[in-house]
Amino acid sequence: MRPLALALSLFVAGTCAANESAHAHDDSMHDPVTLDTLVVTDVMPTLAMTFVTNTKLPRQPVPASDGADYLRTVPGFTSIRSGGTNGDPVLRGMFGSRLNLLTDGGHMQGACPARMDNSLSYVSPETYDRLEVIKGPQTVLWGPGASAGTVRFERDIPFFDAPGMQFNGSLTGGSFDRNDQVIDTAVGNADVYARLTANRSESDDYRDGNGERVPSAWEKWNTDVAFGWTPDADTLVEVGAGTGDGEARYAGRGMDGAQFDRTSYGVRAERRNIGEVFDKIEARLYYNDVDHVMDNYTLRDPDPNGSMPMPMASNVAQRTTGGRIAATWKTEAWDLQAGIDQRDSRHRQRSAMGRDVYLSKPWTTDARFDNVGVFAELGWNLAERQRLVSGLRVDRAGATDERARTGGMMPRPNPTAGQTRHETLPSGLVRWEVQPKDSAIMWHFGLGHVQRMPDYWELFSPGSGPTGSLNAFSAIEPERTTQLDVGMHYRAGRWDAWASLYAGRIQDYILFKYSRGMMGSTTQAYNADADIRGGEVGAEFRPKENWKFGGTLAYAWGELDDGGALPQTPPLEARLTASYDNKRWSAGALLRAVSEQDRVNPGYGNVVGQDLGPSAGFATFSINGGYRFTPRLSLAAGIDNIFDRAYAEHLNLAGNSAFGYPADPVRINEPGRSAWLKLNYKY
């Protein structure tokens, strides 16, 4: 890719990377997303806790290959890194099912017991239209357990007034043989439409700032189709289907992802403007099935001196089905959304020694989950520029242990085989939103409470449960989070500033303790109480029409009651941006600075990773630029980590000895200097 890197260097020499916040987007199925920016480096909130952005825009660093990578554009998000793709998203130090992750209104869960294929591994951001993030327990509308926040990747309805066609496509190339293609097209008329979205993304292993190769190659693809009926401007019926697959090398794991097979189906119906008060009713059904293969021979050679000297593979699958029906009532004084949602999932597995021997083995179901929730969220306009929002949700959650035997390499009868546990879990919130008269500042004060059922990874992945218990399934308690969220957003003249702060109490936080013995490493899950607090602040200043300067700061803190820091907490992070955009071309810069993190708790963590010890701080500098040939055709380019800095993120899986890393944990370095070029056309 040296000629491309040279061309990119010439293209962006002397320029700075564009930074533009995404405009807020109403959830209307008629309103198109219109954004002028060419490159996203940070996302500004619509309300201090709420972010909306167009996922089709290129972002810096290099355009994202998965959902977790794109979330890192939103202040407060990071991810647990293990190589080039499929990081696990983390918001304010919280991870897993504490984040409610939805795609097209449905839940899609990964299957790997160590979350090698977390749900956002199956998401290609550019095949969606928008990303919506609500931080904290400040909504009850989109499913259970969202103590950290709610993330929705959504596709808008391609509404047609007359026969026509819509098209959006892009080509991306870059260092380390990065090669992406995306197509999103729809045809239709006022009554019917058909939409196709497809992508393919590929990259080779990258090299870090020291010039060392990091095993991180991937190749993945997705295809989704939808057919809709819109007999009038207020009615929609849509059916859709999708599939995808891929593979990924992991520098921080003992196996690679040799298969990420996805099958999805969905049905959606909406009716709007029904009456003077009864405004809307909507329903969705979904089916998501993932079939994931991990092995140590497809993308690497087995390590004869390691813990897995022989070829072996593990095949896991998770099928999730569910639905949601909700209605909206509106008056000038209040609006109410209420409904019911339901979700079932089944987890299966099989494994074997030898190349592809697992294919001849029968599937074994080891876990089943179900959840039914009822919810209502009321907004009341107390006075001019004053609004009170309250919500209540009650979930009935269940889990069934289908394992006949447990114990890994030394199997033994499972003492909880066939047992089912049920929990009734209430959640709620109250939030006051106010903008004083003649003030440019809008405030919100929210108090939320969430009770979360332990998920598959917390009930079935640990080697043991709390001391004295039969296992984790029998003894891990639901997690209870109570959190105060305070935010402000200032808009006046040339300034746009915001802050989102939180303080919370977590009872029965689900924690993992890692130990190493004669039989290798073991994990124990148990409950502990903890306090958390932190927040994000940001500002943009526009000294002249085409210029913009901005910055964000994100900080998270956690402390366990029995002493020690809450493990896997990200360090303080700052981003500074500058941009120039004259509607024909844009240029700017991004400086990302991350402090050292010495608040660690070695040996403790979550199902994905543990604290490896203190980490060093770092700073990286990136530039990009863009040019609009026409309103429909644009080019964006960038150079990330321009000074070729060697650095590693704090949240990080240790490098695997199979790739030459030392036996003791060593963090995996991020990519060194890399260049990219993206051509986009829309019609």
N, C-alpha and C positions, 0 to 999 in steps of 0.2 A: 504493500500500500504506500510505498514511498512517493510515487508520483502524485497520488491523491493528497498525501500530507503536504507536499510542496505546494500544490495548487491551493490548498486550503490556507496555507501560511500566507501566500501572496494575496489571497482574497480578503483575509481579515487583518492583514498587517496594519498596525497603527490604529485598529478599531477597538471598541469595547462592546461587551455583550448586552444585548437588549434585555431589559427587564420590564415586564408589563403585567399588571394584575388582570385576572380574568374578570369580566363583567358579570354581575349577578344575573341569574337566569331563572325566570318564573317557570314553575312546573307545568305550564300550559303545553298541550300537545300541538298547539298551532304556532307557537313562537319559535323561529329559528334562532340558533346560537350565532351571534355575529360578533366577531372579535377582530381587531385590527392588528394586534401584536404579532410579531413573527417568532419570537422565542420567549419562553417562560423560564425565569430563574427563581421567582418566589411568587406565591399566591396571596393576594390581599383578601381579607374576609369581607363578606357582605354584612354580617353582624360579627362582633368580636369572636364569637365561638363557632361561626358558621362560614365555611369556605365552599365556593363553587368555581370550577374551572373547566375549560374546554380541553378535553384530553387529546384532541387531534393536533394541537399545537406542539411543535418541537420544544423541548425543555433542555436546560443545561444543568448538570452534565448531560452527556450524550443521550439522545432520545431513549426513553425507558423501554425495556424488554418485558417487563412484568408489572403487575399492579403495585407491589411494594416499592419498586424503584420509583414509580411516578409519585407515590405518596411522600417521598422524601422532599419534594418541592414545597410541601405544606409545613410551615413552622411547627415544631413540636414532634414531628415524625422522624424516626430513623428506622433502621432495620438490622436484624441479626444477620451478619454477613458470613457467607461460606464460599464465595467465589464470584463468578461473573453475573449470575442471575438467580432468581428464586429466593431472595432474601425474605425473612419473616418480619412483617411490619410491627413496629413498636410505637406507641403514642404515649408520651409522658412517662416512659418506663413501664407501661402496661402492655400486655401482649396476649395473643391467643384469642379465646372466646370472650375476653373482656372487650375486644373490638368486634362490633357487629358488622360483618362484611357481607354485602349483597351485590349481586350482578343481575340486572334486569329484574329487580324485585325478589329474587330467589337466593337461597343459601346454597353454596357449593363448598363442601368440605373436602380437604385432602384426606389421604388414607395412611400415609407413613406414620408409624408410631413415634418417630423422631421429627415429624413435620418437615421432611425433605420436600414434600409437595404441598406446602400450605395452600390455602384456597386461592390466593392471588397469583400462584404459579401458573394458573390456568387462565389468567386474564391478560389480554393484550390491550393496553389502554387505548391505543389509537382506533380500535374497532368500536369504541363507545363514543358517545357525544359529550358527556360531561361527568365530572366527578363531584360529588357532594359529600362534605365532611361536617359532622356536628360533634364538637368536642364535649366530653363529659357526659354524665347521665342526664341529659337535657332534652330527651325525647323518649316516648314510649311507643311510638308508632311502628317501628320496624323490626321488632323481634326482641327476644329475651337477652338478658345478661350484658347489656351495653354499658358497663361501668366506666370504661375508658372513652368510648365514643362510638359513633355510627358512620360507616363508610359505604357509599352507594355509587357504583358504576352503572350509568343509565344510558339507554339509547332512546332518542326522541322519535316521535312519530313523523315520518316523511309525508306531511299533508300536502295534497295537490288541489288547487282550485280548478285546474284544467289539465288535459293530458300533457304529460311532460316527463322529464328525467332529471335526476340529481346524481352528481358524481363527485367523489372526493378520493384522490389517490396520492400516494407518496412513494418516493424511492429514497432510501438512506444508505450511504456508504461511509466507511470510516476505518480507522486504524484497527489492527488485529483482525482484518478481514470481516469487519462488521458489514452486514448486507441484509437490508430489510425491504420488503415490498408490502404495501397496504392498498386495498381497494375497498371502497364503500359506495355502493350505487343503488339507486332506487328508481323504479318506473311506476307510473300510475296515473289515475285521473281522480275526479272528485269522489268516486265510489270505491275504488279498490287500488291497492298498491302492492308491490313486491320489492323486497330489499335484500341485498346480498352484501355481507361484509366478510373479508378474508384477509389474512396476513401470513407472511412467512418471515421469520427472523433468525439470523445466523451470526455467530461470531466464533473466532478461534480463541485459544488461550491468550490472555493478555500478559504484558510484561509490566512489572512494577517500576518504581522510580530508580531502583538499583539495577534495572535491566534483567532481573530474574523472571523466568517464566512462571506464571501461576496457573495451575490447571483450572480452567474456567470456561471452556468452550461449551456452546449450546447450539441447538437447532430446534425450532418449534414452529408450528403452524396452527391456524384456527380458521374455520369456515362456519358462518351462521347465516341462515335465511329466515325471512319473516314474510308472511302474507297477511294483509290487513283489509278489512272492509269498513268503509266510512260512509254510510248511507246519508249522513248529514253532518254538519259542522260540529255536532256535540256527541256523536256516537262513534265508538270504535270497538271492533272485534279483531284480534290479531292472534295468529298461531305462528310458532317459530320452532326451529330445530337447529342444532349446531353440533359440531364435532371438532376435535383437534388432537394433536399428539406432539411429542418432542423428546429430547434427550438433553442431559446436562451433566458436565463434569464438575465435581466438587473437591476443592482443595482441602476442605475441612471435615470430610466425612470418610468413613471406611468403605463406602460404596458410592456409586454414581446413580443418577436417575436415567435408566435406560428406556423408560416408557412413561409418558404422561398422557394417557389416552382419556379423552373426555367425550361424553355424549350428553346432550342437553335437549329438552323439549319444554315448551312453554305455551300457555294460553292466557290471553289478557283481554278484558272487556271493560269498557267505561261508558258511562252516560252522564253528561254534564247539563247544567242549566235546566234541571228538572222542574223546579217550582220556585216560588218566592223565598222559601226557607230551606226546603230540602233541595240542596244544590247538586250533589254528585254522588254516584255510587260506582265503585270499581271492584274488580275481582281479578285475581291472578292464580294460576296453577303452574307448578314447575316440577321438572324431573331432571336431576343432575346425577350422573354416574361417572366416577373416575376409576381408572384401572392403571395402577402405578407399579412399575417394576424397578427394583433396586438390585444391582449386581456389581461384582468386582472384576468383570472380565470384558464387557462390551466396550467401555471407554478407557480402560486401563488394563494392565497385566496384574494378576494376583501377586502379592508380595510374599515370597517364600519365607521371609524372616519376620513377618508380621503376625497379627492375631487371626488373619484370614488367609492362610497360605494356599488354600485350594479354591477353585472357582465355586462360587455359590451365588444364589439369587433368592430374593424374597419378593413375592407378588401380593400386593394388598389392593383392596378395592372398597370404595364407600359409595353407597347409593343414598341420595337424599331426595325425598319428595315432600311437597308441601303446597300450601296455598294461603291466600289472604283475601278477605272481603272487608271493605271499609266503606263507610258513608260519611258525607259531609253536609252539615247544616250551616247556613249563614244568615245573619241579619246585620244591620248596621252596628249593633252593639256587641255582638259576639259571633264566634264560629266554633263549631264542634266537629271533631273527627273521631269516629268510634268504629270498632270492628273486632274481628277475631282472626287469628292466624294459627296455623298448625304445621308441624314439621315431624317427619319420621326419617330415621337413618338406620342403615344396616352396614356393618363393617365385616369384611371377609379377608381371609389370608391363606396363603400357601407358600411353601419354601422348600428348597432342596439343595444339596451339594451337586456340583457338576454343571456343565454348560447346558442351559435350557431344560434341565431335568424337571424343573418345577412345572413345566407345561403338562406333564403327565400326572401330576398330583391333583387330588380333589380339593375343592374349596372347603374351608371351614369357617363358619360364622362364629365370631368371638364376642360381638357386642351389638346391641340394639338400643336405640334412643328414640324417645317421642316427647313432643311438647305441644301443648295447646295453651294459647294465651288470648285473653280478652283485654282490650285497651280502649281508652278514651282520653282525648286531649282537648281542652277547652281554652280558647283565647277570649278574653273579655276586655273590651275597650273601656277602661275606667273613666277616662277623660281624654281631652285632646292631648296627643303625644304620650299617653300612658296606657300600658297594656299589661294585663295579668294573664299568665299562661300557667295552667295546671294540668297535670296528667296522672293517670292511674293505670296500672297494669297488673294483672294477676296471671301467673303461669303455673300450669300443672305439668311438671317435668318427670320423666321416668327413664330409667336405665336398666338394662337386663344383661347380666353376665352370662355369656354363652360358652365360656371357656371350660373345657373338660379338665384340662391340665394347665399348670403354670410352672414357672421355674427356669425357662430358657433351656440351657444346655443340660440341666439336671431336672427334668420335668417331674412333677408330683401332682396328685389329685388336687383340684381346685376346691377349696372349702366353701366358696360362694357360687359354685356352678349352678346355673338355673335360677338364681335369685334375682328378684326385681326390686328396685328401690324407687319410691316416688317422693317428690317434694312439691309443696305448694309455696310459690315464691312471689311475694308482692313487690312491686316497684312503684315509685311515684316521683313527682317533681312539682315544684312551684317556682315561677320565675316572674320577676317584675321588670318590665322594660319601660324606660322613661327618657324623654328628651325635654328638659325644662324649656319654657318659653323663651324665645330669643337666644337660645344656646345652640352652639354647633356640636355639642357633645351628647351622644346617646349612651345611656347606661343600661346595664342589665345585672340583676342580682338573682341568682338561681340556687335553689337547694334541691338536690336529687338523692334518691336512695334506690339502690339496685341490689337484688339478691340473685346470685348466679349459680346455676347448677354446675358442678364439676363436669368437664368435658371428657371426651374419649382419652385424650392424652394424659389427663390427670387421674383418671380412674383405672386405666388399663396399661399404661406405659411404665409406671414405676415398678421397681423390683420389690418394694414393700411399702406398707402404709405406716401410720403412726406407731410408735413403739407399743407393743402389746396387742396390736390389732391383727386380724386375720390377713388383711391386705388393704390396699388403697380403696378398692371398690366398697368395702364394708364400712370404712371409717372416715373417709374424707368428707368434711362437712361443706355445705354450700357457702360461697363467699358472699359477704355483705359489705357493701360500700355506701357510705354516706359522704357526700361531697358538696361543698359550697363553691360556686363559680361566680366570679365577679368580672365584668368586662365593661369597657368603654370604647366608643368609636367617635373620633373627632374628624369632621369634614368641614373645611372652610378655606376659601381662597386657594392658595397653592399647597395647602397641607392636607394630608390624610394620615391620621395616626390612630393606633388602636392598642389595646392591652386586654389580655385574657388571663386571669389569675385564678388559682384554685387551691383549696385546702381540703383534705379528706381523711376519713378514718375508715380503715379496712379491717373488718373482723373476720377471722378465719381465712386470711389470705393463704392461698395454696402455694406452698414453697417446696422446692426440691433440694435435697441434700445429696451431694455426690461423694462417694467413698471409693477407695481402691484397696482391694485385698488380694488374696492368693488366686481367686477365680476371676480377677479383672475388676472393672469398675462396676459399682452398684448404685442404684438410686433409691431414695426414700422420700415419699411424699407425706407432708403433714401440714396442719393448719397453724398459723401464727397471726397475731394482731400487729397492725402497722399503721403509721401515720405517713401521709404523703402531702406534698405541697410543691408549688412552682407556678410556671406560667410562660406566656409568650407576649412579647411586645413588638411593635413594628411601626414604621413611619415612612411616608413618601413625601418628597418636596419637589415641586415643579417650578424652578426659578424662571423659566421661559417656556414658551408653548411646546417646543419639541424636546425639552430636556427633562430628565427625571433622575432623582437620587433617592435611594431607599436603604432601609436596613431592618433586620429583625434580630431578636434575641430570644432564645428558648432555654429554659432551665427546669430541671426536675430533681426532686429530693425525696427520699424515703428512708424511714427508720423503723426497725422491728422493735416491738416492745421488750423482747428478751435480749436486746442488745445487738448492735451491728447494723450496718446499712442494708437497706432493701437491695438485694442483688439485681444485676442487669439494669441498672439505672444509667441512662446516657449522660454525658457531661454537658456543661454549658456550651452552647453553640451560637455563633453570630454570623450573619450574612450581611455584606455591604454590596450595594449594586449602584451602577450608574448607566444611563442609557440616553441615546439620542435617536429620535424617530421623526422623519419628515414625511411620512406616508408613502414615500418611494423606497427609501432604504433606512436601515436602522443599524445601530452599533452600540456597544456598551461593554461592561465588565462586571465580573462577579468575584468577590473575595469571600471565601468561607474560612472561618477560624473556629477551631474547636479546642477547648481547654483540656488540660490533663484531668484524669479522673482518679482520685485516690480514695474516694468513698466506695469501697468494695467490700465484699464478703466472700473471700475465696472458698470454694467448695460448695457454695450455695447458688441456686439459680432456678431455671424453669426447665421444661422438658426439652427445649432446644439446646440450651447452653448454660454454662456456669461462669461466674466471675473468675477470670484468669489472673487477677491481680491488678495493680494500678496500671494505667495506660498514659502514654505521653500525649501532649497536645500537638496540634499541627495547624498549618494554614495552607490553603491552595488558592491559586488565582486562575481564572478562566476568562476567555474572551469569545465573543461571537458576533456575527453580523448577518444581515439579511437584505434581500432586494426583491421588490415586487415588480416583475416584468409587466404584468397586467393585474387587474383586480382578481383574476382567477389563477394566475401562475406566480409562484414565489419560490425563492431559494433562500435557505438558511444554512449557515456554516459555523463551526466553532472549534476552538482548541481548548481542551480541558486540562487542568493541572499543567499549565504552560511551563512552569519551572521544573517539571519532572520530579516533584517531591516524592520521596519514599515515605509512606505513612500507612497506618492501619486504624480502622474504626475501633472504638472501645467495645461495642457489642459485636462479637466476633467469635466464630468457631476456630479452635486451634487447628493448624495445618496438620494434615494426615501424614504419618510416617511412610505410607506407600508412595508418596511423591517426594521423598527425600527430606521432609521436615524432621527436626529432632523429636525424640520421644517425649520430652517435656513440652508443655503447651507453648506454642508460638503463634501469635496473631498473624492472620493472612493479610498481606499488603494489598492496597487498592491499586488500580491501574496508574501507570505513570502518564507521561504526556501522550495525549491521544487527540486525533482530529476527526471531525465528522462533517458530512455534507448531506443536506436533505432538500429534495425538490418536491414541491406540493402543487397539485392542480385540483381545482374544484369547479364544478359546473352546476 
